[in-house]
């Protein structure tokens, strides 16, 4: 039986590795399969949100602290690249050297932000993140000498042809998404990830077991903000401008929450699936219909449907359905339990025979 279990695990690992290889090949050749700039534009925005929602899930999904202030890091990263390029007179592809600055700005803002917000729990934390978000949005509107106020900031010109412009950014955003996904996949099974999930389940009990909750939460918060700031800089260079309502957009954080809840909060693949479904759909609705609020209305309705009917998300719920189909509704018995129960059944069957002989 042990050999059978080992072979089953080996087949599952081989299938997972094969699936990842196929997915990687498809992602690499995607611009060749779909050379249309419109399709590539959809893919770029989808990958931007894949990277950001994976970074958001790295903190909020693992720790249980739902953040509605990650637009602070996203917009700050965008403005950091724009301000630095303007003041230091950086043009052309050299502007990409400023992306580490965007990541550093996101991390630097996350430290005081986290030291204040992470001292409280759950709903109070959400309120504080919203308050900090609006503070940064108002700063973007009123600090005209730095941010340009309502005019915003324009990105330096990139000497790329219009036909290859989207393709370049596709691979850049793909790299950002891979970094965020790999970081999340490494953190989740690690001791650090287990401490985050212990905080999510019961923070007081985790503290009693020796988890330094504040340090763990702050570290995850800073890592999440670093990736978000980096992607914000990439988004600014792709869009070629940033304005206060677009850099600090309240719907940005609501979209992240919806993507994570749709796919499965706290999982690795769930937020990715949510981003790949929601962001292209939202772009399609925005382009298809003139009503600018239609996509927001549908997002709100979709969120209600998810909370009511699929509260755990698509990935956990789908996995549960697959297990039910495999066991045909019967509870699955693990091989260890089966081995432990076998001697007991044998003794029970031998007992009547021994009694008859006596």
C-alpha positions in Angstrom: 0.0 0.0 0.0 2.9 2.3 0.8 4.3 1.7 -2.7 0.9 2.5 -4.2 0.7 5.8 -2.3 4.3 6.7 -3.4 3.5 6.0 -7.1 0.3 8.1 -6.8 2.2 11.0 -5.4 4.9 10.7 -8.0 2.3 10.8 -10.8 0.7 13.8 -9.3 4.1 15.6 -9.1 4.9 14.7 -12.7 1.5 16.0 -13.8 2.0 19.2 -11.9 5.5 19.7 -13.4 4.2 18.9 -16.9 1.3 21.4 -16.4 3.8 24.1 -15.3 6.0 23.5 -18.2 3.1 23.7 -20.7 1.8 26.9 -18.9 5.3 28.5 -19.2 5.6 27.7 -22.9 2.2 29.1 -23.6 3.0 32.3 -21.6 6.3 32.8 -23.5 4.8 32.3 -27.0 1.5 34.1 -26.3 2.5 37.3 -28.2 3.3 35.1 -31.2 0.1 33.2 -31.0 -2.0 36.4 -30.6 -0.1 39.2 -32.3 -3.0 41.7 -32.1 -2.1 44.7 -30.0 -5.6 44.7 -28.5 -5.1 41.1 -27.2 -1.6 41.9 -25.9 -3.0 45.0 -24.1 -5.5 42.7 -22.3 -2.7 40.4 -21.4 -0.4 43.1 -20.0 -3.1 44.4 -17.7 -4.0 40.9 -16.7 -0.4 40.2 -15.8 -0.1 43.5 -13.9 -3.0 42.4 -11.7 -1.7 38.8 -11.4 1.5 40.2 -9.9 -0.3 42.7 -7.6 -3.0 40.3 -6.3 -0.3 37.7 -5.7 1.6 40.2 -3.6 -1.6 41.4 -1.9 -2.5 37.7 -1.1 1.0 37.2 0.3 0.0 39.5 3.2 -3.8 39.6 3.4 -4.5 36.1 2.3 -1.9 34.5 4.5 -2.4 36.7 7.6 -6.2 37.4 7.4 -5.7 41.2 7.6 -7.7 42.5 4.6 -5.9 45.6 3.3 -7.8 48.2 1.3 -4.7 50.5 1.0 -2.4 48.7 -1.4 -3.2 51.4 -4.0 -0.9 53.6 -1.8 2.1 51.5 -2.7 1.0 51.1 -6.3 0.5 54.8 -6.9 3.6 55.8 -4.9 5.7 53.5 -7.1 4.3 55.1 -10.2 4.9 58.7 -8.9 8.4 57.8 -7.7 9.5 56.7 -11.2 7.9 59.8 -12.8 9.4 62.3 -10.3 12.9 60.7 -10.4 12.9 60.6 -14.3 11.9 64.3 -14.4 14.3 65.5 -11.8 17.3 63.4 -12.9 16.5 63.9 -16.7 16.4 60.2 -17.4 15.0 59.3 -20.8 14.6 56.3 -23.1 15.0 52.7 -21.8 17.2 54.0 -19.0 14.1 54.8 -17.1 13.7 51.1 -16.3 16.7 51.5 -14.0 14.3 53.4 -11.7 12.0 50.4 -11.1 14.1 49.3 -8.0 13.4 52.8 -6.7 9.7 52.2 -7.1 10.0 49.0 -5.1 12.1 50.7 -2.4 9.5 53.6 -2.1 6.7 51.0 -1.6 8.8 49.3 1.1 9.7 52.6 2.8 6.1 53.7 3.0 5.0 50.3 4.3 7.2 50.4 7.4 5.5 53.4 9.2 2.2 52.5 7.6 2.4 49.0 9.0 3.8 50.1 12.4 0.6 52.2 12.9 -2.0 50.0 11.2 -0.9 46.6 12.4 -1.3 47.5 16.0 -5.0 47.0 15.6 -7.1 44.0 14.4 -9.4 43.1 11.6 -12.1 45.8 10.9 -10.2 48.6 12.6 -7.2 47.7 10.4 -9.4 48.0 7.3 -10.6 51.4 8.3 -7.0 52.6 8.9 -5.9 51.4 5.5 -8.7 53.3 3.9 -7.8 56.5 5.8 -4.2 56.3 4.8 -5.2 55.7 1.2 -7.2 58.9 1.1 -4.4 60.8 2.7 -2.0 59.8 -0.1 -4.7 60.6 -2.8 -5.1 64.1 -1.3 -1.3 64.6 -1.3 -1.2 63.6 -4.9 -3.8 66.3 -5.7 -2.3 69.1 -3.6 1.5 68.6 -3.8 1.7 70.3 -7.2 5.5 70.8 -7.2 6.1 67.1 -6.9 3.1 65.3 -8.3 1.8 67.9 -10.9 -1.5 68.0 -9.1 -4.5 67.4 -11.3 -2.3 67.5 -14.4 -0.4 64.5 -13.2 2.9 63.3 -14.6 3.9 61.9 -18.0 6.4 59.1 -18.5 9.6 59.5 -20.6 9.3 58.5 -24.3 10.4 55.0 -25.0 12.1 54.5 -28.4 10.0 51.4 -29.3 8.0 50.9 -32.4 4.2 50.9 -31.9 4.0 47.3 -33.2 6.4 46.0 -30.6 5.5 48.3 -27.7 2.9 46.0 -26.1 5.1 42.9 -26.6 8.0 44.5 -24.6 5.7 45.3 -21.7 4.1 41.8 -21.9 7.4 40.2 -21.1 8.2 42.8 -18.4 4.9 42.2 -16.7 5.2 38.5 -17.1 8.6 38.7 -15.2 6.9 40.7 -12.4 4.1 38.1 -12.2 6.6 35.2 -12.0 8.5 37.0 -9.2 5.4 37.6 -7.2 4.0 34.0 -7.7 7.4 32.4 -6.8 7.7 34.5 -3.7 4.2 33.5 -2.6 4.8 29.9 -3.4 8.0 29.9 -1.3 6.5 31.7 1.6 3.3 29.7 2.1 4.9 26.3 3.1 7.8 27.9 5.0 8.0 28.5 8.7 7.3 32.2 8.0 4.1 31.2 6.1 3.0 28.9 8.8 3.4 31.7 11.3 1.3 34.0 9.1 -1.5 31.4 8.9 -1.3 30.8 12.6 -2.0 34.5 13.0 -4.9 34.3 10.6 -6.5 31.4 12.6 -5.9 32.7 16.1 -3.5 35.5 16.7 -3.6 35.4 20.5 -2.9 31.6 20.5 -0.1 32.2 18.0 1.5 34.7 20.3 1.2 32.2 23.2 3.0 29.7 21.1 6.0 32.1 20.6 5.1 33.8 17.3 6.3 37.4 17.2 3.2 38.5 15.5 4.1 42.2 14.9 7.4 41.3 13.3 5.9 38.6 11.1 2.9 40.8 10.0 5.2 43.8 9.3 7.6 41.7 7.3 4.8 40.3 5.1 3.3 43.8 4.7 6.7 45.2 3.5 7.3 42.4 1.1 3.8 42.8 -0.4 4.3 46.6 -0.7 7.7 46.1 -2.4 6.2 44.0 -5.2 3.2 46.4 -5.5 5.4 49.5 -5.8 7.5 47.8 -8.4 4.5 46.9 -10.5 3.1 50.4 -10.1 6.3 51.8 -11.7 5.9 49.3 -14.6 2.2 50.3 -15.0 3.2 54.0 -15.1 5.7 53.4 -18.0 3.1 51.4 -19.9 0.3 53.8 -19.5 2.7 56.7 -20.1 1.1 58.9 -17.4 -0.3 58.9 -13.9 -3.1 61.1 -12.4 -4.3 61.2 -8.8 -7.6 59.3 -9.5 -5.8 56.6 -11.5 -2.7 56.2 -9.4 -4.7 56.2 -6.2 -7.9 54.5 -7.3 -10.2 53.1 -4.6 -11.6 50.5 -7.1 -8.0 49.1 -7.4 -8.1 47.6 -3.9 -11.7 46.4 -4.3 -10.7 44.6 -7.5 -7.8 42.9 -5.6 -10.2 41.7 -2.9 -12.7 40.4 -5.5 -10.0 38.6 -7.4 -8.6 36.9 -4.3 -12.1 35.9 -3.0 -13.2 34.7 -6.4 -10.2 32.3 -6.9 -9.6 31.4 -3.2 -8.2 33.6 -0.5 -4.9 32.3 0.9 -4.2 29.9 -2.0 -1.5 30.4 -4.6 -3.4 29.7 -7.8 -6.8 31.2 -6.6 -5.9 34.9 -6.9 -4.2 34.3 -10.2 -7.3 32.7 -11.6 -9.4 35.6 -10.2 -7.1 38.1 -11.9 -7.2 36.3 -15.2 -11.0 36.3 -15.2 -11.9 39.7 -13.7 -9.4 42.1 -15.3 -9.9 41.1 -19.0 -13.6 41.0 -18.3 -13.6 44.5 -16.8 -11.5 45.9 -19.7 -13.9 44.3 -22.2 -16.9 45.8 -20.5 -15.3 49.2 -20.3 -14.4 49.2 -24.0 -17.7 47.6 -25.2 -20.2 49.8 -23.4 -20.2 53.6 -23.0 -21.6 53.4 -19.5 -18.4 53.8 -17.4 -20.1 52.5 -14.2 -21.3 49.3 -15.7 -18.2 47.3 -14.9 -18.2 48.6 -11.3 -21.9 47.6 -11.0 -21.2 44.1 -12.3 -18.1 43.8 -10.0 -20.3 44.6 -7.0 -22.9 42.1 -8.1 -20.3 39.4 -8.7 -18.8 40.0 -5.2 -22.2 39.4 -3.7 -22.7 36.2 -5.6 -19.2 35.0 -4.5 -19.8 35.7 -0.9 -23.2 34.1 -0.9 -22.6 31.0 -3.0 -18.9 30.4 -3.3 -17.4 32.0 -0.1 -14.3 29.8 -0.1 -13.4 30.6 -3.8 -13.2 28.6 -7.0 -10.0 26.7 -6.2 -11.0 25.3 -2.7 -14.6 24.6 -3.8 -13.5 23.0 -7.0 -11.0 20.8 -5.1 -13.7 19.7 -2.8 -16.0 18.8 -5.6 -13.3 16.7 -7.3 -12.7 14.8 -4.0 -16.4 14.1 -3.7 -16.6 12.8 -7.3 -13.6 10.5 -6.6 -15.0 9.1 -3.4 -18.6 9.1 -4.7 -19.8 11.0 -1.7 -18.1 8.7 0.8 -15.5 10.1 3.2 -12.0 9.4 1.9 -9.9 7.1 4.2 -6.2 7.8 4.2 -3.8 4.8 3.7 -2.5 5.3 7.3 -6.0 5.0 8.7 -6.7 2.0 6.5 -3.6 0.2 7.8 -4.4 1.0 11.4 -8.0 -0.3 11.0 -7.0 -3.6 9.2 -5.6 -5.4 12.3 -8.6 -4.4 14.4 -11.0 -5.8 11.7 -8.9 -9.0 11.6 -9.1 -9.5 15.4 -12.8 -8.9 15.4 -13.4 -11.5 12.7 -11.2 -14.1 14.5 -12.9 -13.6 17.9 -16.1 -15.6 17.1 -14.0 -18.5 15.8 -11.9 -18.7 18.9 -15.0 -18.6 21.1 -16.5 -21.5 19.1 -13.5 -23.7 19.6 -13.6 -23.1 23.3 
